[in-house]
Amino acid sequence: MKKKWAMPYWMRPYAKMVTNTGASPSEDPVLVVETMYNETADPRVNLPLSTLQACVKSQVGMLYRLHEAELLPASHAARLVNRVNRQREALETIAGSLKMALGARALPDRLRPGFAAVIEQAQEALK
């Protein structure tokens, strides 16, 4: 059985903007979009429903592309999370490079203790 698609948290503010769902305004827009995205109507049996589902899937795809290109306004919390993730990746890269340098004896012996301390601090910061 195929896993059901669930709307990501960042997309929820845009759920009301997804149009052509055939839903009444009183229905939960997130639930309507998820339902339309997850179900597939055979166009030979129900062409109007199949067309609405194609419209919803197209709009969801557009939101994904805009989000990946960072063209959607992000909340402050989302920006902070992205910044922390980028810093974490940078620390991991630096720690890996320093470990390689220490392991390859690329550093003079007098510098090794200082770099080992930096590696330990970076690893502690990553916890």
TORPA-846911 format. One line per 3 residues: number of its first residue (from 1); for each residue x, y, z of C-alpha. Coordinates in Angstrom, 2 decimals. Each point is the difference from the previous one (the first is absolute). Layout:
NUM> X Y Z ~ ...
This chain:
1> 0.00 0.00 0.00 ~ 1.33 3.40 -1.00 ~ 0.80 2.38 2.84
4> -2.39 2.97 0.13 ~ 1.44 3.42 -0.68 ~ -0.29 2.46 2.88
7> 0.31 3.73 -0.47 ~ 3.31 1.28 1.42 ~ -0.16 2.58 2.78
10> 1.45 2.77 -2.19 ~ -2.73 -0.50 -2.61 ~ -2.95 0.27 2.39
13> -0.29 3.81 -0.17 ~ -0.44 -0.34 -3.78 ~ -2.71 -2.69 0.15
16> -2.79 2.57 -0.41 ~ 1.65 1.28 -3.16 ~ -0.19 -3.38 -1.74
19> -3.02 0.47 -2.22 ~ -2.20 -2.25 -2.14 ~ -0.53 -2.56 2.76
22> -3.78 -0.09 -0.28 ~ -0.27 0.38 3.78 ~ -2.29 2.34 1.88
25> 1.65 2.88 1.92 ~ -0.99 -1.53 3.34 ~ 2.17 -3.11 -0.53
28> 3.53 -0.24 1.38 ~ 2.25 1.04 -2.92 ~ 2.90 -2.21 1.13
31> -2.20 -3.08 0.15 ~ -1.56 0.79 -3.38 ~ 3.39 0.44 -1.70
34> 1.39 -3.18 1.59 ~ -3.06 -1.99 -1.07 ~ 0.06 1.33 -3.55
37> 3.76 -0.62 -0.25 ~ -0.17 -3.57 1.32 ~ -2.93 -1.27 -2.04
40> 0.04 -0.72 -3.70 ~ -3.21 -0.01 -2.01 ~ -0.08 -1.74 -3.36
43> -0.68 2.72 -2.61 ~ -2.11 -2.47 -2.01 ~ -2.30 -0.42 2.99
46> 0.02 3.44 1.65 ~ 1.63 2.65 -2.19 ~ -0.94 3.03 2.17
49> 1.49 -1.54 3.16 ~ 3.09 -1.16 -1.87 ~ 0.50 3.54 -1.34
52> -0.33 1.52 3.49 ~ 2.55 -2.48 1.36 ~ 2.42 0.86 -2.80
55> -0.41 3.72 0.83 ~ 0.72 -0.61 3.69 ~ 3.06 -2.16 -0.75
58> 1.32 2.65 -2.38 ~ -0.41 2.77 2.59 ~ 1.63 -2.11 2.72
61> 2.90 -0.69 -2.37 ~ 0.36 3.72 -0.65 ~ 0.11 0.68 3.76
64> 2.75 -2.61 0.40 ~ 2.05 1.60 -2.78 ~ -0.45 3.51 1.46
67> 0.94 -1.28 3.45 ~ 3.14 -1.76 -1.28 ~ 1.02 3.19 -1.82
70> -0.62 1.92 3.26 ~ -2.46 2.31 -1.74 ~ -2.77 -0.40 2.58
73> 0.03 2.30 3.01 ~ 1.26 -2.07 2.90 ~ -0.85 0.52 3.62
76> 2.68 1.22 2.35 ~ 0.22 -3.44 1.64 ~ 0.49 -1.71 -3.37
79> 2.80 2.42 -0.88 ~ 1.71 -0.70 3.33 ~ -0.26 -3.76 -0.52
82> 1.50 0.32 -3.49 ~ 2.83 2.16 1.32 ~ 0.77 -2.45 2.83
85> -0.02 -2.92 -2.45 ~ 2.43 1.79 -2.32 ~ 2.30 0.81 2.95
88> -0.18 -3.60 1.18 ~ 0.99 -1.25 -3.47 ~ 2.91 2.46 -0.05
91> 1.21 -1.18 3.42 ~ -0.25 -3.63 -1.10 ~ 2.04 0.80 -3.12
94> 2.64 1.84 2.01 ~ 0.21 -2.76 2.59 ~ 0.36 -2.62 -2.75
97> 2.74 1.99 -1.73 ~ 1.90 0.47 3.25 ~ -0.27 -3.72 0.80
100> 1.39 -0.84 -3.43 ~ 2.86 2.46 0.48 ~ 0.82 -1.46 3.41
103> -0.20 -3.55 -1.29 ~ 2.18 0.69 -3.03 ~ 2.65 1.70 2.10
106> -0.41 3.07 -2.21 ~ 0.44 2.23 3.03 ~ 3.25 0.59 1.86
109> 0.08 -1.71 3.40 ~ 0.03 3.33 1.83 ~ -3.42 0.93 -1.50
112> -1.72 -3.34 0.62 ~ -1.22 0.65 3.59 ~ -1.64 3.27 -0.99
115> -1.81 -1.56 -2.96 ~ -1.08 -2.97 2.10 ~ -1.59 2.45 2.45
118> -1.80 1.77 -2.85 ~ -1.35 -3.35 -1.24 ~ -1.26 -0.84 3.49
121> -1.72 3.40 0.27 ~ -1.65 -0.44 -3.42 ~ -1.21 -3.48 0.92
124> -1.34 1.30 3.31 ~ -1.85 2.79 -1.81 ~ -1.58 -2.57 -2.34
127> -1.58 -1.90 2.91
